[in-house]
Amino acid sequence: MPPGSVVFVGEGSPEPVTVRVTDYADGQLDEATIDPAHIPPRYRAPETTSWFHVTGVHNVDVIQQLGDFFGLHLLVQEDIANTHQRPKLEVFDDHLYVVVKRLDVDPSGTNIRAEQVSLIVGDSYVLSFQESSAEPFNAVRNRIRNGRGRIRTAGADYLAYALLDVIVDQYFVALDALGTRTEALEDDILENPSPKTQEELNELRRDLVFMRRMTWPVRDLLAHLERIDSPLWHEDTRPFVRDVYDHAVQVIDLVESMRDVVNGLTDLYMTSLSNRMNEIMKVLTIIGTIFIPLTFIAGIYGMNFAHMPELQYPYAYPIALGVMAIIAGLLLLYFRRKEWI
């Protein structure tokens, strides 16, 4: 299809697409769920900041309706509908387009899912598109409702910063879940390594590679956003973006450190298996060493020669068993004194 064709690419969702608007200013707040085909013109007024939050991008009609209302570039609309985008920043004359990946961890902490979030930053509005109906930005919404901080008096660029800050902070939640799994795996490796432990190590390594791939471009995006030369991004917001950038760098450093830890756990797992195999071989060797002289005695008296004086002796059998027991006992005592067992 030609460039600019708005086609949904990703996992479909049975949930309907919703558009929530939070229109606010200092001392003013209006929240509503609207029909994107009939957007009230007041939401484009420069006196207030309007936040359009869209849950679900599988309905391309909604994207096109919002794109027509705000004059979004066709390539931007195409990228919003394609959920396989790499985190990036694109600068246009009348709006900025930001793509980031939000990480979500299930309650068990064993599954990390990435969700694409697209942000459109205009002069007095912000559009945010996410794939699911989750509510990752409730903290920002509550700050707007309660008027905490400077978010009511700052512009659309500050709202975009607040949303990016929430997304980066959620990376630490995913890191905490991975850290918990790493500690549990370390205990398993030290106590009872098993083939299941190897599978969990491989899954943890894949999750870390996945997280690195999702978070590494965010650092470059924030660095670009801090230095951007655009009237849509005010100078007062740059220090806050720099703070988020520092958090992103910290996330990447933690991911790299955790990857080194997992590589160390893999070496520890192989060492534990080797030590366990050595213990098994030591036990088998001791058992074999004990039975070698016993087998020798049994072999001697198992030969069917006609003239063997001991065969005619009435106590030959208990004496042979006693000699075998004494030899076995002496060997066990010797192994214990050598601290082999």
N, C-alpha and C positions, 0 to 999 in steps of 0.2 A: 504494500500500500504506500501511497506517497507520504512524504514527511508532513507531520501535522495532523495525521489521522488519529483521532482519539479512540483507542481501543483498549479495553481492560485486559491486563496481563497479570495474572496472579491467581490466588486461591479464592474461589467464589465464596460468598457469605449469604446465608439465608435471611439475615437480618436486613430490614429496610434501611436505606440511607437517610440520615437525619441531619439537619442543618440548624445548629443552635447559634443564636446571636447574643453577644454580651456587649451592649453599647454603654459606654461610661465616660464620665468626666469628673472633675472635682465637685462633689456634692450631687452627682447625678448617676443613676444606674437603671438600665433597662435590659431585661433578659426575656428572650422569646425563642420559640421554635418556629421557623418560617418555611414557606414554600419557595424554593429557589427560582421558580418561574415568576413569582410576584414579590420582588424585594422592595420594601418601602424605600423611597428616595432619601429619607432622613438618615439612613445608615451610611450615607456618603457625605454627610455634613462634616466640614473640617473642624467644627467646634468640639466634637466628641471622637473617641477612639472606638471603632467597631471591630469586634473579634468574632469572626465566622468560623465555627468549629464543625467540620464535616466528619461524621463517622461512617465509613464505608466509601470505597471508590469504585465499586463494581458497577454502579449505575453511571455510565458516562454522560447521560443527559444532564445530571446534576452538575457535573464538572463543566460541561459546555455552557449551561445557563449561567453559572457563576463567572465563567471565563468571559462570556459576552457582556455581562453586567459590569465587570471590572476591567475589561479590555486586556485580558491576559493573552500572551502570545500563544499561537497554536502549538508550538513545540513544548511550551510549558504545560499546557493541558494534556498533551500526549504523555509527557513524563509523569504527571500526577497519576494517570491511569495505569502506568506501567510500574508495578511494585518491585521490579528488579533493578531499580536505579542504584547507582553508587552515591554515597554522600557527596554533595557538591554544592556550590554557590554560583548562581548566574545573576548577572546584573543587567537590568533593563532601565530604560529612561524613567519609567513611572512606577516600577516595582522591582523587588528583589525576589529571587526564587531560591529557597534553601531546601535541600533534601538531607534528612538524617535517618538513622535507624534507631528505633527504640527497642530495648531488650526487656523481655518479660520472662519471669521465672515462675514455674508452677509451684504449688504449695509444697510439694515433696523436695523441691530444689534440685531435681535431676534433669530437668528439661528446660532449655533456654530457647526462647522463640524471638525472632527478630520481626519487627513491624516497621514498615516505612511510614515516615511522617513528612509531609510536604508543607512548607510554610511559604506564604506569599505576603511580603511586607510592602505596604503602600504608604502613602503620605499620612493617612488617618485610619488605616484598616489593616488587619491581619487575617489571612485565611489559613487555617490549619486543616489538613486532610490526614486522616489515619484510617487504616484498613478495618479495624475491629471497633466494637462498641465499648471497649474498655474506657475507664476514666482516669488516665494518668495525670491529667492537669487539674484535678480538683483543688490542689493546694493553691494554684494560681487563681482559680476561680474564687476561692474563699478570700484570698487577699484582695481581690477586686471588690467583693461584696462588703468586706469589713473595712475597706479603705486603709489597710495596713501598708506601711512603707510609702514609696513614691510612685507606685504603679498607677494610681488614679490621675496623678498630675503629669506623669511622663507620657511620651507618645507611643506610636505603634512600634517603633524600634525597640523600646524598652520592654514592651509586651513580648516581642519575638525573643529577646534575650531571656526573659523569664521562662518561656517555654523550652528553650534550649538548655537552660540551667536544670530544669526538672529532668529532661531526658538524660543529661550527663550524670546527674546524681543517681539515676536509676541504674547506671552502670555499676556503681558501688554495691548495690543490692545484689546484682548478678555475681559480682566478684566475691561477696560474702558467702553466697551459696556455693560457689566453686571452692572457696577456702574450707568450708565445712566438709565438703566431699573429700578434699585432699587430706584433711586430718583423719577422717574415718578410714580412708584407704591406707594411710600410714600405719594406723593401729592394726588393720587387718594383715598388712604385710609382715609386721613384726610378730604377730601372734599366730596367724594361721593363713599363710599364702595359699591360694588355690587358683585354678583356671578362671574362676569367676572374677577374681581380683585383677587378672590380666585384662579381661574384657572391660571392667570398670575403668582401669587405667587408660585403655584405648579410647573409651568414650569421653573421659575427662580431657584427654589430649585433643580430641576432635573439637570439644566445646571451647577450649582455650584458643585453638586456631580460628574457630568461627568467630569468637568474640574479638580477637585481634583484627580480623578482616572487617568487622563491623565498626570498630572504634578508631582504628588508625586513621582513616580519611577524615574523621571528625576533627582531629587536631589541625590538619591543614585547612579545613573549612573555617574553623574559628580563627586561625591566624589570618586568613584572607579577610574574614569579616571584620577583624580588628583594624586592618589597614585600609579598608575599602574607602574609596573616594566617591561618595554619593550623598546628595542632599537628603536622601531618605534615612541615612544613618548618622545620627547626631554625635557630636564630640563627647557629650556627657555620658553616652552609653558605652564608649570604648573601654573605660576601666572595668566595667562589669563583664564585658566580653573577655577581657584579659583574665579575669578571675575564673571564668568558665574554661578558658584555654588551659590554665594551670591545672584545673581538675581533670581535664582530658589527658594532659601529659601524665598526671599521676596515675590515672587508670591504665594507660599504656605501660607505664613502668611496672605497675602491679601485675599486669598480665604477663609481661616478659619474665618477671621474677617467679610467678607461679608456674610458668612453663619450665623454667630451670628446676623448680622443686619437683615437678612431675617427672622430668627426665631423671632426676636423682632418685625418685621413688621407683622408676623402672629399673635402674641399676640395683637398687636395694632389693627389689622383688627377685631379680635374677640371682643376686647373691644369696637371698634367703632360700630360694629353691636349690641352689648349689649346696648350701650348708645342710639343708634337709636331706638331699641325696647322699651327701657324705656321711651323715649320721646313719642312714639306712644301710649304706655299704659297710660302715664300720660294724654294725650289729651283725650283718650277714657274714662278714669276715670272721668275727669272733666265734659265731656259731660254727662256721666251717672249720676254723682252727681247732676248736674243741673236739669235733667229730673225726678229725683226721687220725689221731692215735687210736681212738675207739674203733674206727673202721679198720685200722691196721690189725688190731688184736682180733677183731671178729673175722677178718679175712684169713689170718693165720690159722685159726681154729676151725675155719669153715672148709679147709682143704681136706679132702677125703683120702688121706694116706692111711695105710693099714697100720703102720707102726708109729704112733704118736703117744708117748708115755702119759701125757696129761689127760688124754681122752679116757683112760682107764681109772683115773683117780676119782674116788667117790665125791670129793668136794671141788672138783675142777670147775664146775659151772658157777657156783657162788663165788669162788676165788676170782674167776675171770671178770664177773660183774663187779666185784669189789675193786679190782685193779682199775677197771674202767672208771668207776666212780671217783677213786682217789685221783686219777690223772685229770679228770674233768674238774674236780675241786681245786687241785693245784693250779691248773691253768686259769680258772676264774680268779683265784687269789692273786696270781701274778698279774693279770690284766687290771685288777682293781688297784694294786699297789702302783702300777704304772699310770693310773688314772685314765685308762682307756675306756673304762665303763663306770 
